[in-house]
């Protein structure tokens, strides 16, 4: 076994994050150190760091202002047992377990535990925050004694295709161990708030300065430069949440409209997707390049299907589209409706004909009309503010454990 190193080539009406912590009900860890001594945050994630840039990357990059961050991914199967490192910054390191091909499940758990223990011993980490995105990581980390445990529940993973059958049981264990639970939206908050005394909703936020540059003309990226307008765009993972039948009907209804899709196709057969001449799959793009694409679109869309996998989502792309100055049309995803649709920031459409009509309204400048209100909302819901509020709650929880 070795550890190797490599270099990297909400609406204001629902102010849930200000709930007070009750010292009598806080689940304390076994360790007790001064709050200022907590230097490390170890994150267990089901998502790859270099996959789509989303909630984990936004939050944990900001967490480096307060902690050394170690981002542990799910294992990769190879020829030897090792734990590779990739330094994203001097304060954030991605760790990837590599397990030998043919390793049986029980042995895989033991080996991951061994790799993590060796890593922590080598780094002399004994006072840390454990931050979970996947309850499945408890299988190899439940022996650790973090200062506090945070569960950032960004999705209802059990509703996704291919979810492990034991995920719900592991989430129950994680909820019992966690000191504090964050959720990626208000619907998720409502689903989890009765299961833990300290649940706080932190919906998708925005890096306004990054996306607002799209409001000024940007060079059109080469792979969409030859495509005519009007352009209606989507950016995100194309999976079981994506309503490909809606897209198919829209493309057939309006052959002159060009539908731009940025992002990877995962967990579904690409053959089921519409392949008409006005539907363009441009693949995954880097986060830094998204404003250039958005700047050369006319309308942005959120064509999500209404199914179990979308019941609790709070799409990060909603505020990003708005920050880019794009009118937005979405299917009636619950958190999108309550946060943006009810505020008249975007249009909500529940059928192909309604979606078509809404895009037409956006193309003719009929919606939205109050960009001042939109910008005020976006500025109040930055990722910087979200991390600051999360860390305030984390520090308060750690302080309570010292007082106890």
C-alpha positions as CSV (number, residue, x, y, z in Angstrom):
1,X,0.0,0.0,0.0
2,X,1.3,3.5,-0.8
3,X,0.1,7.1,-0.9
4,X,1.3,8.9,-4.0
5,X,1.2,12.5,-5.0
6,X,0.4,14.2,-8.3
7,X,-0.2,17.7,-9.6
8,X,-3.3,18.9,-11.4
9,X,-2.7,19.9,-15.1
10,X,-33.9,30.6,-1.4
11,X,-36.3,33.0,-0.8
12,X,-35.8,35.4,2.1
13,X,-39.2,34.4,3.4
14,X,-37.9,31.0,4.4
15,X,-34.9,32.0,6.5
16,X,-34.1,28.6,7.9
17,X,-30.3,29.1,8.3
18,X,-30.8,31.4,11.3
19,X,-32.5,28.8,13.5
20,X,-30.9,28.6,17.0
21,X,-28.9,25.6,18.1
22,X,-30.1,24.0,21.3
23,X,-27.1,22.9,23.4
24,X,-29.2,20.2,25.1
25,X,-29.8,18.4,21.8
26,X,-26.5,18.8,20.0
27,X,-24.8,15.4,19.3
28,X,-21.3,15.9,20.6
29,X,-18.2,14.1,19.4
30,X,-15.9,12.2,21.7
31,X,-13.0,14.6,21.2
32,X,-12.8,18.0,22.9
33,X,-10.4,20.6,21.6
34,X,-10.6,24.4,21.5
35,X,-12.5,25.6,18.4
36,X,-9.4,27.4,17.0
37,X,-7.5,24.1,17.0
38,X,-9.7,22.6,14.3
39,X,-7.5,22.9,11.2
40,X,-8.8,20.2,8.8
41,X,-12.0,19.3,7.0
42,X,-12.3,15.8,5.5
43,X,-15.0,15.5,2.9
44,X,-16.4,12.1,1.7
45,X,-18.0,12.5,-1.7
46,X,-19.9,10.4,-4.3
47,X,-18.9,13.0,-7.0
48,X,-15.6,13.4,-8.7
49,X,-13.9,16.8,-8.1
50,X,-13.2,17.2,-11.8
51,X,-16.8,16.3,-12.8
52,X,-19.4,19.1,-13.2
53,X,-18.5,22.2,-11.1
54,X,-21.3,22.4,-8.6
55,X,-22.2,22.7,-4.9
56,X,-19.2,20.7,-3.5
57,X,-16.7,22.7,-5.4
58,X,-18.3,26.1,-4.6
59,X,-18.5,25.4,-0.9
60,X,-15.2,23.6,-0.3
61,X,-13.1,26.0,-2.3
62,X,-14.5,28.7,0.1
63,X,-13.9,26.4,3.1
64,X,-10.2,26.6,2.5
65,X,-10.4,30.1,4.0
66,X,-11.0,28.4,7.3
67,X,-9.6,24.8,7.0
68,X,-7.3,22.5,5.1
69,X,-9.7,20.6,2.9
70,X,-9.2,16.9,2.0
71,X,-11.7,15.7,-0.6
72,X,-12.0,11.9,-0.7
73,X,-13.6,10.4,-3.8
74,X,-15.1,7.0,-4.4
75,X,-12.5,4.3,-5.3
76,X,-11.1,3.5,-8.7
77,X,-10.2,-0.1,-9.6
78,X,-6.7,-0.8,-10.8
79,X,-3.7,-3.0,-10.4
80,X,-2.6,-2.0,-6.9
81,X,-3.7,-0.6,-3.6
82,X,-2.8,3.1,-3.3
83,X,-4.2,6.5,-2.4
84,X,-3.4,9.2,-4.9
85,X,-3.3,12.9,-4.2
86,X,-4.0,15.8,-6.5
87,X,-3.4,19.3,-5.0
88,X,-6.0,21.6,-6.4
89,X,-4.6,24.5,-4.2
90,X,-2.2,24.6,-1.3
91,X,-5.3,24.2,1.0
92,X,-7.3,21.7,-1.0
93,X,-6.3,18.2,-1.9
94,X,-8.3,15.5,-3.8
95,X,-7.6,11.9,-2.5
96,X,-8.6,8.9,-4.7
97,X,-8.5,5.3,-3.3
98,X,-7.3,2.8,-5.9
99,X,-8.3,-0.8,-5.2
100,X,-7.1,-4.0,-6.9
101,X,-9.5,-5.5,-9.5
102,X,-11.5,-8.3,-8.2
103,X,-11.6,-7.0,-4.6
104,X,-14.8,-8.2,-2.9
105,X,-17.2,-5.7,-1.3
106,X,-16.3,-6.4,2.4
107,X,-12.6,-6.3,1.5
108,X,-13.0,-3.0,-0.3
109,X,-14.4,-1.5,2.8
110,X,-11.5,-2.7,4.9
111,X,-9.0,-1.5,2.4
112,X,-10.5,2.0,2.1
113,X,-10.5,2.2,5.9
114,X,-6.8,1.2,5.9
115,X,-6.0,3.8,3.3
116,X,-7.8,6.6,5.2
117,X,-6.2,5.6,8.5
118,X,-2.7,5.6,7.0
119,X,-3.3,9.0,5.4
120,X,-4.6,10.6,8.6
121,X,-1.7,9.1,10.6
122,X,0.9,10.5,8.1
123,X,-0.8,13.9,8.2
124,X,-1.2,13.8,12.0
125,X,-4.9,14.7,11.7
126,X,-6.8,14.0,14.9
127,X,-9.0,17.1,15.3
128,X,-11.1,17.6,12.2
129,X,-14.6,18.1,10.7
130,X,-16.1,15.2,8.8
131,X,-18.2,16.4,5.9
132,X,-20.4,13.9,4.1
133,X,-22.0,14.1,0.7
134,X,-22.6,10.3,0.6
135,X,-23.9,8.2,3.5
136,X,-22.2,5.2,1.8
137,X,-18.8,6.5,3.0
138,X,-19.8,5.6,6.6
139,X,-19.1,2.0,5.7
140,X,-15.3,2.7,5.9
141,X,-15.2,5.8,8.0
142,X,-17.6,5.1,10.9
143,X,-14.7,4.4,13.2
144,X,-13.3,7.9,13.0
145,X,-13.9,10.4,15.8
146,X,-14.3,13.8,14.2
147,X,-14.8,17.0,16.2
148,X,-18.2,17.3,14.5
149,X,-19.9,15.6,11.6
150,X,-21.7,17.6,8.9
151,X,-24.1,16.0,6.4
152,X,-24.5,18.3,3.4
153,X,-27.5,16.6,1.8
154,X,-27.4,18.1,-1.7
155,X,-29.8,15.6,-3.3
156,X,-32.1,12.7,-2.4
157,X,-29.6,10.1,-3.7
158,X,-31.9,7.2,-3.0
159,X,-34.2,8.4,-5.7
160,X,-31.5,8.3,-8.4
161,X,-31.0,5.4,-10.8
162,X,-28.4,2.9,-9.6
163,X,-28.6,4.0,-5.9
164,X,-27.2,1.3,-3.6
165,X,-29.9,-0.7,-1.8
166,X,-28.4,0.0,1.6
167,X,-28.2,3.8,1.0
168,X,-31.3,4.6,3.1
169,X,-30.0,2.6,6.0
170,X,-26.6,4.3,5.8
171,X,-28.3,7.7,5.7
172,X,-30.2,6.8,8.8
173,X,-26.9,6.0,10.6
174,X,-25.4,9.3,9.2
175,X,-28.3,11.3,10.5
176,X,-27.9,9.7,13.9
177,X,-24.2,10.6,14.0
178,X,-24.3,14.1,12.4
179,X,-24.1,17.1,14.6
180,X,-25.6,19.3,11.9
181,X,-27.4,18.7,8.6
182,X,-27.5,21.1,5.6
183,X,-29.8,20.6,2.7
184,X,-29.5,21.8,-0.9
185,X,-33.1,23.1,-1.1
186,X,-36.3,23.7,0.8
187,X,-38.0,20.6,-0.3
188,X,-35.1,18.5,1.0
189,X,-35.3,20.5,4.2
190,X,-38.9,19.5,4.6
191,X,-38.1,15.9,4.0
192,X,-35.2,15.8,6.6
193,X,-36.2,18.3,9.3
194,X,-38.2,15.8,11.3
195,X,-35.3,13.4,11.4
196,X,-32.7,15.6,13.1
197,X,-32.9,18.5,15.5
198,X,-30.5,20.7,13.5
199,X,-31.4,20.8,9.8
200,X,-30.7,24.0,7.9
201,X,-31.7,24.8,4.3
202,X,-29.1,26.3,2.0
203,X,-30.4,26.3,-1.6
204,X,-28.3,26.8,-4.7
205,X,-26.3,30.0,-4.6
206,X,-24.5,32.1,-7.2
207,X,-21.0,33.4,-8.0
208,X,-22.4,36.6,-9.5
209,X,-19.2,38.1,-10.6
210,X,-18.3,35.0,-12.6
211,X,-21.5,34.7,-14.6
212,X,-22.5,38.4,-14.9
213,X,-19.7,39.0,-17.4
214,X,-22.0,37.1,-19.9
215,X,-24.2,40.2,-19.9
216,X,-21.5,41.9,-22.0
217,X,-20.6,40.5,-25.5
218,X,-18.2,37.6,-25.2
219,X,-16.4,35.8,-28.0
220,X,-18.6,33.0,-29.3
221,X,-16.9,29.6,-28.6
222,X,-15.7,27.8,-31.7
223,X,-18.0,24.8,-31.4
224,X,-21.2,26.9,-31.4
225,X,-20.1,29.8,-33.6
226,X,-21.4,28.3,-36.8
227,X,-24.8,27.5,-35.3
228,X,-27.5,30.1,-36.1
229,X,-29.8,31.8,-33.7
230,X,-32.1,31.9,-31.8
231,X,-30.3,29.7,-29.4
232,X,-32.0,28.1,-26.4
233,X,-29.5,26.5,-24.0
234,X,-29.2,24.0,-21.2
235,X,-26.0,23.4,-19.1
236,X,-25.8,20.5,-16.7
237,X,-25.7,16.7,-16.4
238,X,-28.0,14.9,-18.9
239,X,-29.3,11.9,-17.0
240,X,-32.6,10.5,-15.8
241,X,-33.7,13.9,-14.6
242,X,-33.7,15.3,-18.1
243,X,-37.0,15.4,-20.1
244,X,-35.7,14.3,-23.5
245,X,-39.3,13.9,-24.8
246,X,-40.0,17.6,-24.0
247,X,-36.9,18.5,-25.9
248,X,-37.8,16.3,-28.8
249,X,-41.3,17.9,-29.2
250,X,-39.9,21.4,-28.9
251,X,-37.3,20.7,-31.6
252,X,-40.0,19.3,-33.9
253,X,-42.3,22.2,-33.2
254,X,-39.7,24.9,-33.9
255,X,-37.1,23.6,-36.3
256,X,-35.7,27.1,-36.7
257,X,-34.8,27.3,-32.9
258,X,-31.4,25.9,-32.0
259,X,-31.1,23.9,-28.8
260,X,-27.7,24.0,-27.2
261,X,-26.8,21.3,-24.6
262,X,-23.7,21.5,-22.5
263,X,-22.8,18.7,-20.2
264,X,-22.1,15.0,-19.9
265,X,-24.6,12.3,-20.8
266,X,-24.6,9.8,-17.9
267,X,-26.7,6.8,-16.8
268,X,-29.0,6.9,-19.8
269,X,-28.6,5.4,-23.3
270,X,-27.7,8.3,-25.6
271,X,-29.8,6.7,-28.3
272,X,-33.0,7.8,-26.6
273,X,-32.1,11.5,-26.9
274,X,-33.5,13.6,-29.8
275,X,-31.0,13.9,-32.7
276,X,-32.6,16.4,-35.0
277,X,-30.5,18.9,-36.9
278,X,-31.4,21.7,-34.4
279,X,-30.4,19.9,-31.3
280,X,-26.6,20.3,-30.5
281,X,-24.8,18.2,-27.9
282,X,-21.6,20.1,-27.2
283,X,-20.3,18.0,-24.3
284,X,-19.0,19.0,-20.9
285,X,-17.4,22.5,-20.6
286,X,-15.1,23.9,-18.0
287,X,-16.7,26.2,-15.4
288,X,-14.5,29.1,-16.6
289,X,-15.8,28.9,-20.1
290,X,-19.6,28.8,-19.3
291,X,-20.1,32.6,-19.4
292,X,-18.8,32.7,-23.0
293,X,-21.4,30.1,-24.0
294,X,-24.2,31.8,-22.0
295,X,-23.4,35.2,-23.5
296,X,-24.2,33.9,-26.9
297,X,-27.6,32.3,-26.1
298,X,-31.0,34.0,-26.3
299,X,-32.9,31.9,-23.7
300,X,-31.9,29.4,-21.0
301,X,-34.0,26.4,-20.2
302,X,-34.5,23.9,-17.3
303,X,-36.2,20.9,-19.1
304,X,-36.4,18.6,-16.1
305,X,-38.8,15.7,-16.0
306,X,-41.2,15.4,-13.1
307,X,-40.2,12.2,-11.4
308,X,-38.8,10.9,-8.2
309,X,-35.2,12.0,-9.0
310,X,-36.3,15.6,-9.5
311,X,-38.7,15.9,-6.6
312,X,-36.2,17.5,-4.2
313,X,-33.7,19.2,-6.6
314,X,-32.7,22.9,-6.4
315,X,-30.9,23.4,-9.7
316,X,-27.6,25.4,-9.4
317,X,-28.1,26.6,-13.0
318,X,-31.2,28.7,-12.2
319,X,-29.3,31.6,-10.5
320,X,-26.3,31.1,-12.9
321,X,-28.6,31.7,-16.0
322,X,-30.1,34.8,-14.3
323,X,-26.7,36.2,-13.4
324,X,-25.7,35.8,-17.0
325,X,-28.7,38.0,-18.0
326,X,-30.7,35.2,-19.6
327,X,-34.4,34.8,-19.5
328,X,-35.2,31.3,-18.1
329,X,-38.0,28.8,-18.8
330,X,-38.4,25.8,-16.5
331,X,-40.7,22.9,-15.9
332,X,-42.5,23.1,-12.6
333,X,-39.7,21.8,-10.3
334,X,-41.0,22.5,-6.8
335,X,-38.0,24.5,-5.5
336,X,-37.7,26.4,-8.7
337,X,-41.3,27.4,-8.6
338,X,-41.3,28.5,-5.0
339,X,-38.0,30.4,-5.2
340,X,-38.0,31.9,-8.7
341,X,-41.4,31.2,-10.4
342,X,-43.5,32.7,-7.6
343,X,-41.2,35.8,-7.6
344,X,-41.9,36.2,-11.4
345,X,-38.1,35.9,-12.1
346,X,-38.5,33.0,-14.5
347,X,-41.4,31.4,-16.5
348,X,-42.8,28.0,-15.5
349,X,-44.2,25.7,-18.2
350,X,-45.9,22.4,-17.6
351,X,-46.3,21.2,-21.2
352,X,-44.5,21.3,-24.5
353,X,-46.9,23.9,-25.8
354,X,-46.6,26.1,-22.7
355,X,-42.8,25.7,-22.9
356,X,-42.8,26.8,-26.5
357,X,-45.0,29.8,-25.7
358,X,-42.8,30.8,-22.8
359,X,-39.7,30.7,-25.0
360,X,-41.4,32.8,-27.6
361,X,-42.3,35.4,-24.9
362,X,-38.7,35.4,-23.7
363,X,-37.3,35.8,-27.3
364,X,-39.5,38.9,-27.9
365,X,-38.4,40.5,-24.6
366,X,-41.6,39.9,-22.8
367,X,-40.1,38.3,-19.7
368,X,-38.6,39.0,-17.3
369,X,-39.2,42.7,-16.8
370,X,-37.7,43.5,-13.4
371,X,-34.0,42.8,-13.6
372,X,-33.4,45.1,-10.6
373,X,-35.3,42.8,-8.3
374,X,-33.6,39.7,-9.8
375,X,-30.1,41.2,-9.2
376,X,-31.0,42.2,-5.7
377,X,-32.0,38.7,-5.0
378,X,-28.9,37.2,-6.6
379,X,-26.6,39.5,-4.7
380,X,-28.1,38.4,-1.4
381,X,-27.7,34.7,-2.2
382,X,-24.0,34.4,-3.0
383,X,-21.9,31.3,-2.4
384,X,-19.7,33.5,-0.2
385,X,-22.7,34.3,2.0
386,X,-23.8,30.7,2.1
387,X,-20.4,29.4,3.2
388,X,-20.2,32.1,5.8
389,X,-23.5,31.1,7.3
390,X,-22.7,27.4,7.2
391,X,-19.4,28.0,8.9
392,X,-21.0,30.2,11.5
393,X,-23.3,27.3,12.4
394,X,-20.3,24.9,12.4
395,X,-18.3,27.1,14.8
396,X,-21.3,27.5,17.0
397,X,-21.8,23.7,17.2
398,X,-18.1,23.2,18.0
399,X,-18.2,25.9,20.7
400,X,-21.2,24.2,22.3
401,X,-19.2,21.0,22.5
402,X,-16.4,22.8,24.4
403,X,-18.9,24.4,26.8
404,X,-20.4,21.0,27.5
